[in-house]
Amino acid sequence: MGATRGGGFRLVLLGAPGVGKGTQAAEITRRLGLPHVSTGDLLRAAIRDGSPLGPKVAAIVDRGELVPDDLVGEVMAERLSRPDAAGGFLLDGFPRTTAQADQLDRLLAERGQALDRVISIEVPEPESARCGAVYHVRYGRPRVEGVCDRCGGELRQRSDDTEPVIRERLRAYRERTAPLVARYQRAGLLLAVDGRGRPDEVFARIAAGIPGLGSRA
Ligand code: AMP
């Protein structure tokens, strides 16, 4: 793994919308001391900060469609060139297409780096929208405000968490992102984990496949 090459871990987290990627990403990065690089967060920040591309990007995100690869690639190249990413990172929400996976391979090759693991959080299709604000939309109000009844995860409402948009995000995942699982499997990088159950149970499955992760509090 990366640690043996003198750097930190370079990880990618894949999973359909609503599987709890953000929650797992936060725990993994906290324990390993890695930057949590979320393209969704970077794009939302670009929209908030009034970047010239903001309105165009906001419209795409609000429809649940994917932002064009070249634009996301630029955002990611800039983010990975910052000093805090030199020693490793966890990518949450990137790559989402084959073209983005190619971009990532190129970016890493330019730096003489490689990925250590690609974690795929997998749930059967009907479960994949089980928590997050998706829960509100599909299953009504939770027993405890702000907490998902099923998984205990945090509930948040985002402008792209409405029923038709969620359907579009799931479709984008199925058609454009899911094929990456096979690509990383072939590359010998895939760690596929069962995403059903509580967040701590899912985390334990991830930790079992990443040396050193479970032992760091
Ligand atoms: P997320 O926070 O990862 O769910 O991303 C929210 C939205 O941002 C997605 O539905 C897309 O519209 C956009 N987005 C995030 N990451 C990417 C990416 N790698 N490629 C294209 N669009 C993205």
Residues whose N, C-alpha, C, O or C-beta is under 5 A from the ligand:
A	BS01	AMP	T39 G40 D41 L43 I60 V61 G64 E65 L66 V67 V72 D92 G93 F94 P95 R96 R169
